[in-house]
Amino acid sequence: MTKQKTNPHNINTYIIKIHNNLQLTPTHEEHNSINYLDLTIRRQHNKFNTDIHRKPTATDTTINFLSNHPIEQKNGSVQIILK
């Protein structure tokens, strides 16, 4: 009996067999870490460390007062900046 290697294609095929609506997007490890669901998993010295995954954000973005946004959104962005 030959041993079948696990690879992203085989895993995705297995998941589709469980239910057609399930989808898997394979991601690859970069710099000894990978983001999975809401976690960042890091491999350090043969141990795994986990942390909450946060996407990079830009907090210095503001709404132009002459834009077509509702006034509530414009005022809300100014209040956030002033706090």
N, CA, C and O atoms as a GROMACS GRO file, in nm:
protein
  332
    1MET      N    1   0.085  -0.118   0.000
    1MET     CA    2   0.000   0.000   0.000
    1MET      C    3   0.090   0.125   0.000
    1MET      O    4   0.179   0.137   0.084
    2THR      N    5   0.065   0.216  -0.095
    2THR     CA    6   0.146   0.338  -0.104
    2THR      C    7   0.085   0.447  -0.018
    2THR      O    8  -0.037   0.461  -0.007
    3LYS      N    9   0.173   0.524   0.039
    3LYS     CA   10   0.129   0.633   0.125
    3LYS      C   11   0.106   0.757   0.040
    3LYS      O   12   0.192   0.796  -0.038
    4GLN      N   13  -0.010   0.820   0.054
    4GLN     CA   14  -0.042   0.938  -0.025
    4GLN      C   15   0.003   1.062   0.052
    4GLN      O   16  -0.031   1.080   0.169
    5LYS      N   17   0.079   1.148  -0.016
    5LYS     CA   18   0.126   1.270   0.048
    5LYS      C   19   0.012   1.371   0.060
    5LYS      O   20  -0.076   1.379  -0.026
    6THR      N   21   0.018   1.449   0.167
    6THR     CA   22  -0.081   1.553   0.187
    6THR      C   23  -0.033   1.679   0.116
    6THR      O   24   0.079   1.726   0.137
    7ASN      N   25  -0.118   1.733   0.032
    7ASN     CA   26  -0.087   1.858  -0.036
    7ASN      C   27  -0.215   1.940  -0.046
    7ASN      O   28  -0.324   1.886  -0.023
    8PRO      N   29  -0.206   2.069  -0.078
    8PRO     CA   30  -0.326   2.153  -0.082
    8PRO      C   31  -0.436   2.100  -0.173
    8PRO      O   32  -0.554   2.113  -0.141
    9HIS      N   33  -0.399   2.042  -0.286
    9HIS     CA   34  -0.501   1.990  -0.378
    9HIS      C   35  -0.579   1.874  -0.314
    9HIS      O   36  -0.701   1.870  -0.323
   10ASN      N   37  -0.508   1.781  -0.250
   10ASN     CA   38  -0.575   1.667  -0.185
   10ASN      C   39  -0.665   1.712  -0.070
   10ASN      O   40  -0.775   1.660  -0.052
   11ILE      N   41  -0.619   1.809   0.006
   11ILE     CA   42  -0.699   1.861   0.117
   11ILE      C   43  -0.824   1.929   0.064
   11ILE      O   44  -0.934   1.908   0.116
   12ASN      N   45  -0.809   2.011  -0.040
   12ASN     CA   46  -0.924   2.080  -0.099
   12ASN      C   47  -1.024   1.981  -0.156
   12ASN      O   48  -1.145   1.999  -0.141
   13THR      N   49  -0.976   1.876  -0.221
   13THR     CA   50  -1.065   1.773  -0.275
   13THR      C   51  -1.143   1.705  -0.163
   13THR      O   52  -1.262   1.678  -0.177
   14TYR      N   53  -1.076   1.677  -0.054
   14TYR     CA   54  -1.142   1.613   0.061
   14TYR      C   55  -1.250   1.704   0.120
   14TYR      O   56  -1.359   1.658   0.153
   15ILE      N   57  -1.219   1.833   0.134
   15ILE     CA   58  -1.316   1.927   0.191
   15ILE      C   59  -1.439   1.941   0.101
   15ILE      O   60  -1.552   1.949   0.150
   16ILE      N   61  -1.418   1.945  -0.030
   16ILE     CA   62  -1.531   1.955  -0.123
   16ILE      C   63  -1.620   1.830  -0.112
   16ILE      O   64  -1.742   1.840  -0.128
   17LYS      N   65  -1.560   1.715  -0.085
   17LYS     CA   66  -1.640   1.592  -0.066
   17LYS      C   67  -1.728   1.602   0.057
   17LYS      O   68  -1.838   1.545   0.061
   18ILE      N   69  -1.681   1.674   0.160
   18ILE     CA   70  -1.761   1.692   0.281
   18ILE      C   71  -1.885   1.774   0.250
   18ILE      O   72  -1.996   1.737   0.287
   19HIS      N   73  -1.865   1.888   0.182
   19HIS     CA   74  -1.977   1.974   0.143
   19HIS      C   75  -1.933   2.064   0.029
   19HIS      O   76  -1.824   2.121   0.033
   20ASN      N   77  -2.017   2.077  -0.073
   20ASN     CA   78  -1.981   2.154  -0.192
   20ASN      C   79  -1.962   2.303  -0.165
   20ASN      O   80  -1.887   2.369  -0.237
   21ASN      N   81  -2.027   2.357  -0.062
   21ASN     CA   82  -2.017   2.500  -0.035
   21ASN      C   83  -1.891   2.538   0.043
   21ASN      O   84  -1.859   2.656   0.054
   22LEU      N   85  -1.819   2.440   0.097
   22LEU     CA   86  -1.696   2.470   0.169
   22LEU      C   87  -1.585   2.502   0.069
   22LEU      O   88  -1.566   2.431  -0.029
   23GLN      N   89  -1.513   2.610   0.096
   23GLN     CA   90  -1.402   2.648   0.010
   23GLN      C   91  -1.278   2.670   0.095
   23GLN      O   92  -1.287   2.723   0.206
   24LEU      N   93  -1.165   2.632   0.044
   24LEU     CA   94  -1.039   2.647   0.114
   24LEU      C   95  -0.943   2.724   0.024
   24LEU      O   96  -0.925   2.689  -0.093
   25THR      N   97  -0.883   2.827   0.078
   25THR     CA   98  -0.782   2.902   0.006
   25THR      C   99  -0.648   2.872   0.072
   25THR      O  100  -0.622   2.920   0.183
   26PRO      N  101  -0.564   2.795   0.007
   26PRO     CA  102  -0.437   2.761   0.070
   26PRO      C  103  -0.346   2.883   0.084
   26PRO      O  104  -0.336   2.965  -0.007
   27THR      N  105  -0.282   2.894   0.198
   27THR     CA  106  -0.184   2.999   0.220
   27THR      C  107  -0.053   2.933   0.257
   27THR      O  108  -0.050   2.822   0.311
   28HIS      N  109   0.055   3.001   0.228
   28HIS     CA  110   0.187   2.944   0.252
   28HIS      C  111   0.256   3.020   0.364
   28HIS      O  112   0.232   3.140   0.385
   29GLU      N  113   0.340   2.951   0.434
   29GLU     CA  114   0.414   3.009   0.545
   29GLU      C  115   0.516   3.110   0.492
   29GLU      O  116   0.587   3.084   0.395
   30GLU      N  117   0.521   3.226   0.558
   30GLU     CA  118   0.620   3.329   0.525
   30GLU      C  119   0.685   3.376   0.654
   30GLU      O  120   0.616   3.410   0.750
   31HIS      N  121   0.817   3.379   0.656
   31HIS     CA  122   0.893   3.424   0.773
   31HIS      C  123   0.852   3.347   0.899
   31HIS      O  124   0.835   3.405   1.006
   32ASN      N  125   0.836   3.216   0.884
   32ASN     CA  126   0.801   3.126   0.995
   32ASN      C  127   0.666   3.157   1.058
   32ASN      O  128   0.644   3.123   1.174
   33SER      N  129   0.575   3.220   0.985
   33SER     CA  130   0.441   3.244   1.039
   33SER      C  131   0.337   3.229   0.929
   33SER      O  132   0.366   3.242   0.810
   34ILE      N  133   0.216   3.200   0.974
   34ILE     CA  134   0.103   3.186   0.882
   34ILE      C  135  -0.021   3.238   0.953
   34ILE      O  136  -0.037   3.221   1.074
   35ASN      N  137  -0.109   3.302   0.878
   35ASN     CA  138  -0.235   3.353   0.934
   35ASN      C  139  -0.345   3.253   0.901
   35ASN      O  140  -0.365   3.217   0.785
   36TYR      N  141  -0.416   3.209   1.004
   36TYR     CA  142  -0.522   3.111   0.989
   36TYR      C  143  -0.641   3.156   1.071
   36TYR      O  144  -0.632   3.170   1.193
   37LEU      N  145  -0.752   3.180   1.003
   37LEU     CA  146  -0.872   3.236   1.065
   37LEU      C  147  -0.833   3.366   1.135
   37LEU      O  148  -0.784   3.457   1.068
   38ASP      N  149  -0.851   3.378   1.264
   38ASP     CA  150  -0.817   3.500   1.336
   38ASP      C  151  -0.685   3.487   1.413
   38ASP      O  152  -0.659   3.564   1.505
   39LEU      N  153  -0.603   3.390   1.376
   39LEU     CA  154  -0.479   3.366   1.449
   39LEU      C  155  -0.358   3.385   1.358
   39LEU      O  156  -0.364   3.359   1.238
   40THR      N  157  -0.249   3.429   1.418
   40THR     CA  158  -0.118   3.423   1.354
   40THR      C  159  -0.042   3.314   1.428
   40THR      O  160  -0.023   3.322   1.549
   41ILE      N  161   0.002   3.214   1.355
   41ILE     CA  162   0.075   3.102   1.413
   41ILE      C  163   0.221   3.116   1.371
   41ILE      O  164   0.252   3.118   1.252
   42ARG      N  165   0.310   3.125   1.470
   42ARG     CA  166   0.454   3.139   1.445
   42ARG      C  167   0.528   3.014   1.492
   42ARG      O  168   0.500   2.959   1.598
   43ARG      N  169   0.623   2.972   1.409
   43ARG     CA  170   0.707   2.858   1.444
   43ARG      C  171   0.841   2.911   1.491
   43ARG      O  172   0.915   2.972   1.414
   44GLN      N  173   0.872   2.887   1.619
   44GLN     CA  174   0.997   2.934   1.677
   44GLN      C  175   1.060   2.821   1.759
   44GLN      O  176   0.999   2.771   1.853
   45HIS      N  177   1.181   2.782   1.722
   45HIS     CA  178   1.256   2.679   1.796
   45HIS      C  179   1.172   2.553   1.819
   45HIS      O  180   1.163   2.502   1.931
   46ASN      N  181   1.111   2.503   1.712
   46ASN     CA  182   1.030   2.381   1.717
   46ASN      C  183   0.909   2.391   1.808
   46ASN      O  184   0.859   2.288   1.856
   47LYS      N  185   0.862   2.511   1.834
   47LYS     CA  186   0.739   2.533   1.910
   47LYS      C  187   0.649   2.626   1.829
   47LYS      O  188   0.697   2.702   1.744
   48PHE      N  189   0.522   2.620   1.857
   48PHE     CA  190   0.426   2.708   1.791
   48PHE      C  191   0.375   2.811   1.889
   48PHE      O  192   0.331   2.777   1.999
   49ASN      N  193   0.380   2.937   1.850
   49ASN     CA  194   0.324   3.046   1.929
   49ASN      C  195   0.208   3.106   1.852
   49ASN      O  196   0.216   3.122   1.730
   50THR      N  197   0.101   3.138   1.921
   50THR     CA  198  -0.015   3.196   1.855
   50THR      C  199  -0.040   3.337   1.906
   50THR      O  200  -0.007   3.370   2.020
   51ASP      N  201  -0.099   3.417   1.821
   51ASP     CA  202  -0.136   3.553   1.855
   51ASP      C  203  -0.260   3.588   1.773
   51ASP      O  204  -0.291   3.520   1.675
   52ILE      N  205  -0.329   3.690   1.812
   52ILE     CA  206  -0.447   3.735   1.737
   52ILE      C  207  -0.400   3.804   1.610
   52ILE      O  208  -0.314   3.892   1.614
   53HIS      N  209  -0.456   3.763   1.498
   53HIS     CA  210  -0.418   3.820   1.368
   53HIS      C  211  -0.493   3.951   1.346
   53HIS      O  212  -0.616   3.955   1.355
   54ARG      N  213  -0.420   4.056   1.318
   54ARG     CA  214  -0.480   4.186   1.287
   54ARG      C  215  -0.430   4.230   1.150
   54ARG      O  216  -0.310   4.232   1.124
   55LYS      N  217  -0.523   4.264   1.064
   55LYS     CA  218  -0.486   4.312   0.932
   55LYS      C  219  -0.427   4.452   0.944
   55LYS      O  220  -0.469   4.530   1.030
   56PRO      N  221  -0.332   4.486   0.858
   56PRO     CA  222  -0.277   4.622   0.862
   56PRO      C  223  -0.385   4.723   0.823
   56PRO      O  224  -0.460   4.701   0.728
   57THR      N  225  -0.391   4.832   0.895
   57THR     CA  226  -0.490   4.936   0.866
   57THR      C  227  -0.422   5.071   0.854
   57THR      O  228  -0.310   5.090   0.901
   58ALA      N  229  -0.490   5.162   0.790
   58ALA     CA  230  -0.441   5.300   0.778
   58ALA      C  231  -0.533   5.388   0.861
   58ALA      O  232  -0.649   5.408   0.825
   59THR      N  233  -0.483   5.441   0.970
   59THR     CA  234  -0.566   5.522   1.059
   59THR      C  235  -0.554   5.671   1.030
   59THR      O  236  -0.623   5.752   1.091
   60ASP      N  237  -0.467   5.708   0.936
   60ASP     CA  238  -0.450   5.849   0.906
   60ASP      C  239  -0.535   5.894   0.788
   60ASP      O  240  -0.514   6.003   0.733
   61THR      N  241  -0.632   5.812   0.747
   61THR     CA  242  -0.719   5.846   0.635
   61THR      C  243  -0.839   5.925   0.685
   61THR      O  244  -0.904   5.887   0.782
   62THR      N  245  -0.868   6.035   0.618
   62THR     CA  246  -0.985   6.116   0.654
   62THR      C  247  -1.077   6.132   0.534
   62THR      O  248  -1.038   6.104   0.421
   63ILE      N  249  -1.198   6.177   0.559
   63ILE     CA  250  -1.295   6.200   0.453
   63ILE      C  251  -1.291   6.348   0.417
   63ILE      O  252  -1.300   6.435   0.504
   64ASN      N  253  -1.279   6.377   0.288
   64ASN     CA  254  -1.282   6.514   0.241
   64ASN      C  255  -1.421   6.572   0.269
   64ASN      O  256  -1.522   6.510   0.238
   65PHE      N  257  -1.425   6.693   0.328
   65PHE     CA  258  -1.554   6.752   0.363
   65PHE      C  259  -1.641   6.779   0.240
   65PHE      O  260  -1.763   6.785   0.252
   66LEU      N  261  -1.580   6.796   0.124
   66LEU     CA  262  -1.656   6.822   0.001
   66LEU      C  263  -1.701   6.694  -0.069
   66LEU      O  264  -1.762   6.699  -0.176
   67SER      N  265  -1.672   6.578  -0.009
   67SER     CA  266  -1.711   6.451  -0.069
   67SER      C  267  -1.862   6.429  -0.056
   67SER      O  268  -1.931   6.506   0.011
   68ASN      N  269  -1.910   6.326  -0.118
   68ASN     CA  270  -2.053   6.297  -0.121
   68ASN      C  271  -2.096   6.207  -0.005
   68ASN      O  272  -2.203   6.146  -0.013
   69HIS      N  273  -2.018   6.197   0.102
   69HIS     CA  274  -2.054   6.116   0.217
   69HIS      C  275  -2.157   6.190   0.303
   69HIS      O  276  -2.161   6.313   0.302
   70PRO      N  277  -2.242   6.116   0.375
   70PRO     CA  278  -2.336   6.181   0.466
   70PRO      C  279  -2.261   6.262   0.573
   70PRO      O  280  -2.150   6.225   0.611
   71ILE      N  281  -2.320   6.369   0.619
   71ILE     CA  282  -2.257   6.458   0.717
   71ILE      C  283  -2.223   6.385   0.847
   71ILE      O  284  -2.126   6.419   0.914
   72GLU      N  285  -2.304   6.281   0.883
   72GLU     CA  286  -2.277   6.205   1.005
   72GLU      C  287  -2.142   6.133   0.996
   72GLU      O  288  -2.068   6.127   1.094
   73GLN      N  289  -2.110   6.080   0.879
   73GLN     CA  290  -1.982   6.012   0.861
   73GLN      C  291  -1.866   6.112   0.865
   73GLN      O  292  -1.761   6.083   0.922
   74LYS      N  293  -1.886   6.230   0.806
   74LYS     CA  294  -1.781   6.331   0.809
   74LYS      C  295  -1.756   6.378   0.950
   74LYS      O  296  -1.640   6.389   0.991
   75ASN      N  297  -1.861   6.405   1.025
   75ASN     CA  298  -1.844   6.449   1.164
   75ASN      C  299  -1.785   6.338   1.251
   75ASN      O  300  -1.705   6.366   1.340
   76GLY      N  301  -1.823   6.214   1.226
   76GLY     CA  302  -1.772   6.103   1.304
   76GLY      C  303  -1.622   6.084   1.285
   76GLY      O  304  -1.551   6.050   1.380
   77SER      N  305  -1.574   6.105   1.162
   77SER     CA  306  -1.430   6.089   1.139
   77SER      C  307  -1.351   6.199   1.209
   77SER      O  308  -1.239   6.175   1.252
   78VAL      N  309  -1.407   6.318   1.219
   78VAL     CA  310  -1.339   6.428   1.289
   78VAL      C  311  -1.337   6.399   1.438
   78VAL      O  312  -1.236   6.426   1.504
   79GLN      N  313  -1.445   6.347   1.493
   79GLN     CA  314  -1.449   6.316   1.636
   79GLN      C  315  -1.348   6.210   1.674
   79GLN      O  316  -1.287   6.217   1.780
   80ILE      N  317  -1.329   6.111   1.587
   80ILE     CA  318  -1.232   6.005   1.613
   80ILE      C  319  -1.090   6.063   1.614
   80ILE      O  320  -1.009   6.026   1.699
   81ILE      N  321  -1.061   6.153   1.522
   81ILE     CA  322  -0.928   6.213   1.514
   81ILE      C  323  -0.902   6.300   1.636
   81ILE      O  324  -0.789   6.302   1.685
   82LEU      N  325  -1.002   6.372   1.685
   82LEU     CA  326  -0.983   6.464   1.796
   82LEU      C  327  -0.968   6.393   1.930
   82LEU      O  328  -0.916   6.451   2.025
   83LYS      N  329  -1.014   6.268   1.940
   83LYS     CA  330  -1.008   6.197   2.069
   83LYS      C  331  -0.869   6.161   2.107
   83LYS      O  332  -0.847   6.101   2.212
   0.00000   0.00000   0.00000
